Amino acid sequence: MGMAGGHGGWRRGLSRTAVALAVPPLAAALAYGVAWKSAYGTLGSWGFFLAGLLLPLVLLGWHAACAARRGASLIAVSALPAGLGAILALASVGHSVLEDRGVEISCVVLNVTEHTETDSSMDAQGHWTSTTRTSYDHRLDCPAGGPEHLDTPSRLAKEGESLAVLHDPQGKVSPRAAGDVHGWGMRTAAQVAVGTAVLMGLAGGIREAYEKRRWRPRRPAGR
């Protein structure tokens, strides 16, 4: 029984480590694949949201909850860079589409509206923190087929000035300022985030196996 239990523990540890290594790239690949299908195929906006964004985050949340329940904190925390990697992989498709088939046009800025949002949250010690996000809505006068608005984290031009915009003629991805398209950089950032999550999962799996082995009660030696 002791030998069988030991083998069972090692098999369980290996399977948990394998899951910790597989889930981050799986979530990122799912997000990337769904976004690609939406941009180049016929997948609608609801399918994009459910399968490309919600499903990967639910998968990572379930993975983190299972790890936290058995005390594998490092594996649980690895869901954070994994989630970031999935979101970056999703967003990188829009940049790649604009690099691939985007059309650059010159638009006139009609006006710029500043929007400020403040989010408050309380930590475990009961302290409140506030995060302020400012965005700028540029209302545009573009040639036929161009966007009417462009929302950015900074003011790109003043009223009456010209602004170069890259937009998708098929209208499947959001337009961006012509100098703000970074497909390769986004993909690289996604790979770094997912790689970090995988390394954390590997380290967490090794630590979990070591701690299980260290705390396993020794059986008295038989005569």
C-alpha positions in Angstrom: 0.0 0.0 0.0 2.8 2.4 0.8 4.5 1.8 -2.5 1.2 2.2 -4.4 0.3 5.3 -2.4 3.8 6.8 -3.2 3.4 6.1 -6.9 -0.1 7.5 -6.8 1.2 10.7 -5.2 3.9 11.1 -7.8 1.4 10.5 -10.6 -0.9 13.1 -9.1 1.9 15.6 -8.7 3.0 15.1 -12.3 -0.5 15.5 -13.6 -1.0 18.7 -11.6 2.3 20.1 -12.9 1.4 19.2 -16.5 -1.9 21.0 -16.1 0.0 24.1 -14.6 2.2 24.0 -17.7 -0.6 23.5 -20.2 -3.3 25.9 -19.0 -1.6 29.3 -19.7 -0.7 28.6 -23.3 -4.0 26.9 -23.9 -5.9 30.0 -22.7 -3.8 32.3 -24.8 -4.1 30.1 -27.9 -7.9 30.0 -27.4 -8.1 33.8 -27.1 -5.9 34.3 -30.1 -7.6 31.7 -32.3 -11.1 33.1 -31.6 -10.0 36.6 -32.2 -8.4 35.5 -35.5 -11.6 33.7 -36.5 -13.6 36.8 -35.7 -11.3 39.0 -37.8 -10.9 36.8 -40.8 -14.0 34.6 -40.6 -17.6 34.8 -39.8 -17.6 34.6 -36.0 -19.9 37.3 -34.5 -19.4 39.6 -31.6 -21.1 37.4 -29.0 -19.0 34.4 -30.0 -15.9 36.6 -29.8 -16.8 37.8 -26.3 -17.8 34.4 -24.9 -15.2 32.1 -26.5 -12.3 34.6 -26.9 -12.5 36.6 -23.7 -14.8 35.0 -21.1 -13.9 31.3 -21.6 -10.1 31.8 -21.3 -10.6 33.9 -18.1 -13.1 31.3 -16.7 -10.6 28.5 -17.4 -7.8 30.4 -15.7 -10.0 31.3 -12.7 -11.0 27.6 -12.3 -7.3 26.6 -12.5 -6.3 29.2 -9.9 -9.2 28.2 -7.6 -8.2 24.5 -7.7 -4.6 25.3 -7.0 -5.4 27.6 -4.1 -7.7 25.1 -2.6 -4.9 22.6 -2.2 -2.4 25.2 -1.1 -0.4 25.6 -4.3 -0.2 29.4 -4.1 2.5 29.8 -6.8 0.4 27.9 -9.3 -2.7 29.9 -8.3 -0.8 33.2 -8.8 0.5 32.1 -12.2 -3.1 32.7 -13.5 -2.4 36.5 -13.3 0.4 36.6 -16.0 -1.5 33.9 -17.9 -4.6 36.1 -18.0 -2.5 39.1 -19.1 -1.0 36.9 -21.8 -4.5 35.8 -23.0 -5.7 39.4 -23.2 -2.6 40.5 -25.0 -2.9 37.7 -27.5 -6.5 38.7 -28.1 -5.6 42.3 -28.6 -2.6 41.5 -30.9 -4.9 40.2 -33.5 -6.5 43.6 -34.0 -3.1 45.2 -34.5 -2.1 42.4 -36.9 -5.2 42.9 -39.0 -4.5 46.6 -39.3 -1.0 45.8 -40.4 -2.3 43.3 -42.9 -5.2 45.0 -44.5 -5.6 48.4 -42.7 -6.1 51.5 -44.8 -4.5 54.7 -43.7 -6.6 57.8 -44.1 -6.3 61.5 -43.0 -9.1 62.7 -40.8 -9.9 66.2 -39.4 -10.4 66.3 -35.6 -13.8 68.0 -35.0 -13.4 68.0 -31.2 -11.8 66.1 -28.3 -13.8 65.1 -25.2 -11.9 64.1 -22.1 -13.4 61.3 -19.9 -12.2 60.4 -16.4 -13.2 57.3 -14.6 -12.3 56.4 -11.0 -12.4 52.9 -9.7 -12.2 52.2 -5.9 -11.3 49.0 -4.3 -10.6 47.7 -0.7 -7.7 45.5 0.1 -7.6 42.7 2.8 -6.6 45.2 5.5 -9.6 47.4 4.8 -7.7 50.2 3.0 -9.3 51.8 0.1 -7.4 52.6 -3.1 -8.5 54.6 -6.1 -7.4 54.3 -9.7 -8.2 57.0 -12.2 -8.3 56.4 -15.9 -8.4 59.2 -18.4 -9.4 58.7 -22.0 -9.9 61.1 -24.9 -12.7 60.7 -27.4 -11.7 62.3 -30.8 -14.6 63.0 -33.0 -13.5 62.8 -36.6 -14.4 63.9 -40.0 -13.0 61.2 -42.2 -13.4 60.1 -45.9 -16.2 57.7 -46.7 -15.9 54.5 -44.8 -13.6 56.0 -42.1 -14.4 56.0 -38.4 -16.4 58.8 -36.7 -14.7 58.4 -33.3 -11.3 57.4 -31.9 -10.9 56.7 -28.2 -7.3 56.9 -26.9 -5.5 57.2 -23.6 -3.9 60.5 -24.6 -4.8 63.5 -26.7 -3.5 62.9 -30.2 -4.5 66.2 -31.9 -6.3 69.4 -31.3 -9.6 70.5 -32.8 -9.1 71.4 -36.5 -5.9 69.4 -36.9 -5.3 66.5 -39.2 -4.9 63.0 -37.7 -3.7 59.9 -39.6 -5.9 56.9 -38.8 -5.6 53.3 -39.8 -8.9 51.5 -40.1 -10.2 48.1 -41.3 -12.2 48.4 -44.5 -14.2 45.4 -43.4 -15.0 47.0 -40.0 -14.1 44.0 -37.9 -11.4 45.5 -35.7 -11.3 48.9 -34.1 -9.4 51.8 -35.8 -6.2 53.1 -34.3 -3.9 56.1 -34.9 -1.5 55.2 -37.7 1.5 55.3 -35.4 -0.1 53.2 -32.7 -0.1 49.7 -34.3 2.2 47.2 -32.7 1.3 43.7 -33.8 4.8 42.2 -33.3 5.3 43.9 -29.9 1.9 42.8 -28.7 2.6 39.2 -29.6 6.0 39.3 -28.0 4.5 40.7 -24.8 1.9 38.0 -24.8 4.5 35.3 -25.2 6.6 36.8 -22.3 3.5 36.8 -20.0 2.6 33.2 -20.9 6.2 32.1 -20.5 6.3 33.7 -17.1 3.1 31.9 -16.1 4.5 28.5 -17.3 7.7 29.0 -15.3 5.7 29.9 -12.3 3.6 26.8 -12.8 6.7 24.6 -13.1 8.2 26.1 -10.0 4.9 25.7 -8.2 4.6 22.1 -9.2 8.1 21.3 -8.0 7.5 23.1 -4.7 4.2 21.3 -4.2 5.7 17.9 -4.8 8.6 18.7 -2.5 6.3 19.9 0.3 4.0 16.9 0.0 7.0 14.5 0.2 8.5 16.4 3.1 5.4 16.4 5.2 4.3 12.8 4.4 4.4 10.8 7.6 7.1 8.1 7.7 5.8 4.6 8.2 7.5 2.6 10.9 10.0 0.2 9.6 8.9 -3.4 9.7 10.8 -6.0 11.6 
